[in-house]
Amino acid sequence: LVLRSVQHLDFSLDKLQIRFAREVPTLAELKLPDGSFMRIGLGLHFSVLSFRGADGKRKISKGSRKTEGEISFLWNEEPYGFAWGRAIPTPLARDAMRTYFLDGSLDKNVTWEAL
């Protein structure tokens, strides 16, 4: 799927969120021409972001939740888990995806941790 506008990105994320709201949430990937990508584990209320730059360096969102256990998302039809401490509010995660789509940068409102 080639995204041509931020509106198309929002529409695609809305579609995924609605489709998987009652099941296991899904992971989606946004890739830029420079080879970098951002993935969003898209949950109804909480999401997780992971990023790999064109230089291969990786970062992941860091939330403030102290809940034990994992939040899981489907990736290639397989469950993929992240610690709850990685989860951030979904509206914030979606804003970060928009920022990345528009200019390739990491949203400054998200706390990022290097991997």
C-alpha positions, -999 to +999 in steps of 0.1 A: +000+000+000+015+034-010+003+062+012+001+096-006-012+118+021-015+121+059-053+117+054-046+083+037-024+073+066-052+082+091-078+063+070-056+032+069-049+033+106-086+038+113-094+008+092-069-014+110-079-002+144-116-009+137-108-043+121-087-056+150-105-038+179-122-069+191-094-093+183-056-091+189-045-057+178-021-055+148+013-042+140+016-019+109+048-007+093+055+027+075+086+026+054+103+057+039+123+057+007+156+061+027+151+026+041+140+037+076+107+025+090+084+029+120+060+002+132+030+008+153+014-018+175-020-003+171-043-009+201-076+006+209-064+026+239-026+019+240+000+014+213+037+007+209+061+024+184+093+009+172+117+027+148+147+017+127+167+045+111+184+043+077+216+039+096+202+007+113+198+023+148+167+013+166+144+030+191+112+021+209+085+041+227+087+042+264+055+047+284+049+054+320+028+023+328+041+000+355+018-029+347+034-063+345+031-086+315+029-079+278+007-062+253+005-083+221-001-074+185-003-095+153+027-093+130+024-116+099-004-134+116+018-143+146+015-127+181+043-103+190+046-090+225+060-059+241+063-051+278+035-028+290+061-002+299+065+004+261+028+013+257+018+049+251-017+063+245-029+055+210-036+092+200+000+100+209+013+071+189-008+080+159+005+116+160+040+102+160+032+082+129+019+114+112+051+133+121+072+105+107+051+103+075+054+141+070+091+147+076+108+114+087+115+127+122+107+112+156+079+129+174+094+149+203+062+143+225+071+105+226+099+093+250+122+071+229+146+046+242+175+032+221+178-005+216 
